[in-house]
Every structure is written in structure tokens, then in C-alpha cells.
Amino acid sequence: MVDTAPESHDELRDLEGRLQRRAVIEQAKGVLCARHGIDPEAAFEQLKARSRNSNIKVAEVAAEVVQAELTGDCGQYAGERGLMRLLDGMVSSVVVLRGEHGDDGKIVDMVVDYANPVARDIEGRALTDLIGRRLLKAYPWLADCGLWDLYRGVMETGEAYTQPRTAYRAELDGRPVDGDLRLHVLPFGDGRILLTWIDDWPDEAAQPRS
């Protein structure tokens, strides 16, 4: 008779471990959903983005998010609660971007780590919908525009940038739309930048997308 008990015990421990990790990930998704007002899919994308950036497993990132919530120390995962609540209440748009690096260590993209409820793009899209998503995937035209170099420069040098008022032209439904943008870009902890802006786009450009 072959004794399979040790193998069964190992399989049981593996199963318990998988279930525990899954439960922690689900908890972390719930924390991020409540904190940012996003859906579970976007929350999981945010966990995966942090995993890639930190080079640790998703389950470990999830455990840290849950622990931060339990202890009240949001730290690098969303900033202090008081600060996030302050940003949530601002009338200007606020977005936090986290750098994503290639094998050579250079910044190849940025992930939307946070957006306050009023943050909108030129098409009226709520930027909270982009939390956990890559910036250049959402806005590929940024790679050919001075804003990408600006964001990357602030992230690399740690030097803040203030742009009092600049005229921009964007395309909306196949036609050009002119407006003004006042932009501030600030270093925000390790490997992140904070963008805040007030835009003066025409009313038709500010309407939410249907």
C-alpha cells in the first residue's frame, strides 16, 4: 500500500495558501474600490501595476494595502487619509501618476494611481475610470507632445513645474477645440508625480462622453 498522506497534506497546504492569497486580494480590491470609487477590475489592474513597479507578487501588494487600511497608514499606496480626503474635495483636477520602467531602467509609461472625483479630460471622461491603467495606452498622442517629456522630467529630476496658463488645441469628434490650461506638476513620494490643473475649455468640450 502506498502512503499518499504527505502528498495530500502538501496539496491541502497549497490549496489553503491559494485560497488565503485570493481572499487577501479580494479584500485589497474592496479597499481600493471604496477608497477611489472604482470597479473591481480597475482595482485589480492597480494592484498588478504596483506589483510590476515594486517587483513583488500581487498577493504581497494586496496584503500591504489591507494592512495599511487596518492600521490607518495609507503611506505610499494612497497617501495619508487626510491628504487624500483633501484632494478629493478640491475643485481643480488632481491626478497622481506612478512611473513604469523598462528593462533599462528608463520610464516607458506611467500608471494612473489616483484621480479625484472632479478630474476630467478634454472629452469629459472621468479620470477615476483610468485608475490602474497606463497613461500612454489611454492617451497615445502624449508620446509626441511636450507634456510627456514634462511629466517624465519632473519624475526623474524631482523638480516641480508650474505652467501658469497655456493655450492648447485638442481634437473632439474630429474637429479642433481650443482652450487654456493652467498646470502644476509636483514630485509626490517615491517614483510618483502629482498633477493638478484648471482648464478653460469650451462648454461643449467639457460635456461627459455618452
C-alpha positions, 0 to 999 in steps of 0.5 A: 500500500502506498502512503499518499498522506504527505502528498495530500497534506502538501496539496491541502497546504497549497490549496489553503495558501491559494485560497488565503492569497485570493481572499487577501486580494479580494479584500485589497480590491474592496479597499481600493474600490471604496477608497477611489470609487472604482470597479473591481477590475480597475482595482485589480489592474492597480494592484498588478501595476504596483506589483510590476513597479515594486517587483513583488507578487500581487498577493504581497501588494494586496496584503500591504494595502489591507494592512495599511487600511487596518492600521490607518497608514495609507503611506505610499499606496494612497497617501495619508487619509487626510491628504487624500480626503483633501484632494478629493474635495478640491475643485481643480483636477488632481491626478497622481501618476506612478512611473513604469520602467523598462528593462533599462531602467528608463520610464516607458509609461506611467500608471494612473494611481489616483484621480479625484472625483472632479478630474476630467479630460478634454472629452469629459471622461472621468479620470477615476475610470483610468485608475490602474491603467497606463497613461500612454495606452489611454492617451497615445498622442502624449508620446509626441507632445511636450507634456510627456517629456514634462511629466517624465522630467519632473519624475526623474529630476524631482523638480516641480513645474508650474505652467501658469496658463497655456493655450492648447488645441485638442481634437473632439469628434474630429474637429479642433477645440481650443482652450487654456490650461493652467498646470502644476506638476509636483514630485509626490513620494517615491517614483510618483508625480502629482498633477493638478490643473484648471482648464478653460475649455469650451462648454461643449468640450467639457460635456461627459462622453455618452 
